[in-house]
Amino acid sequence: MLSFLGNLLAPFALKIMAGLALAGAVLAVLFGAKQAGRTAEKVDMLTQARKVSNERRKIDDDVRRAGPAAARDELRGWASADGDPVRSTDADPAHKG
């Protein structure tokens, strides 16, 4: 039975092998494109994370340099959880009034 299939497919063996090689090459290209897309997405995510981290660091540095008086001024007018405006003395934890 196996020799019958071998004799039947022998004239087409080169074409079958070429077709399989072509299908393998197409799959390899598609897999490479998929991996390139994943890599590009990771790069975009890391770039965005770096930008956010740098911005957060700049804000933290600005707040640290500004001191408590500037923090009170920035917080003035913000609403608290109960809806009442925040008083400037509430922004300073050192102020006990």
C-alpha positions as CSV (number, residue, x, y, z in Angstrom):
1,M,0.0,0.0,0.0
2,L,2.8,2.4,0.9
3,S,4.7,1.6,-2.3
4,F,1.5,2.3,-4.2
5,L,1.3,5.8,-2.7
6,G,5.0,6.3,-3.3
7,N,4.6,5.4,-7.0
8,L,1.5,7.6,-7.2
9,L,3.2,10.7,-5.6
10,A,6.7,10.3,-7.1
11,P,6.1,12.5,-10.2
12,F,4.7,15.2,-7.9
13,A,7.3,15.0,-5.1
14,L,9.3,18.0,-6.2
15,K,6.1,20.1,-6.5
16,I,4.8,18.9,-3.1
17,M,8.2,19.7,-1.5
18,A,8.2,23.2,-3.2
19,G,4.7,23.8,-2.0
20,L,5.5,22.8,1.6
21,A,8.7,25.0,1.5
22,L,6.6,27.9,0.2
23,A,4.0,27.4,2.9
24,G,6.8,27.3,5.6
25,A,8.3,30.5,4.3
26,V,4.9,32.3,4.4
27,L,4.3,31.1,7.9
28,A,7.8,32.2,8.9
29,V,7.2,35.7,7.5
30,L,3.8,35.9,9.2
31,F,5.3,34.8,12.5
32,G,8.1,37.4,12.1
33,A,5.6,40.1,11.5
34,K,3.6,39.1,14.6
35,Q,6.8,39.2,16.7
36,A,7.8,42.6,15.3
37,G,4.3,43.9,16.2
38,R,4.6,42.6,19.7
39,T,8.1,44.1,20.0
40,A,6.9,47.5,18.7
41,E,4.0,47.4,21.2
42,K,6.4,46.7,24.1
43,V,8.6,49.5,23.0
44,D,5.6,51.9,22.9
45,M,4.5,50.8,26.3
46,L,8.0,51.2,27.8
47,T,8.4,54.6,26.2
48,Q,5.1,55.8,27.6
49,A,6.0,54.4,31.1
50,R,9.3,56.3,30.9
51,K,7.5,59.5,30.0
52,V,5.1,59.1,32.9
53,S,7.9,58.2,35.3
54,N,9.9,61.3,34.2
55,E,6.8,63.6,34.6
56,R,6.1,62.1,38.0
57,R,9.7,62.7,39.1
58,K,9.6,66.3,37.9
59,I,6.3,66.9,39.8
60,D,7.8,65.3,42.9
61,D,10.9,67.4,42.6
62,D,8.8,70.6,42.2
63,V,6.6,69.8,45.2
64,R,9.7,69.0,47.3
65,R,11.3,72.3,46.3
66,A,8.2,74.4,46.8
67,G,7.6,73.7,50.5
68,P,4.5,73.7,52.6
69,A,3.4,77.3,51.9
70,A,3.2,76.6,48.1
71,A,1.4,73.3,48.9
72,R,-1.2,75.2,50.9
73,D,-1.7,77.7,48.0
74,E,-2.1,74.8,45.5
75,L,-4.6,73.0,47.7
76,R,-6.6,76.2,48.4
77,G,-10.0,75.9,46.8
78,W,-10.0,72.1,46.2
79,A,-13.1,70.4,47.6
80,S,-12.7,67.9,50.4
81,A,-14.6,64.6,50.6
82,D,-17.5,66.2,52.3
83,G,-17.8,69.0,49.7
84,D,-16.5,71.8,51.9
85,P,-13.6,73.9,50.5
86,V,-10.2,73.1,52.0
87,R,-8.9,75.8,54.2
88,S,-5.3,76.8,53.8
89,T,-4.5,75.7,57.4
90,D,-5.9,72.2,56.6
91,A,-3.1,71.7,54.0
92,D,-0.3,72.0,56.5
93,P,0.0,69.0,58.7
94,A,2.2,70.9,61.1
95,H,-0.5,73.4,61.8
96,K,-2.7,72.4,64.6
97,G,-5.3,75.0,65.1
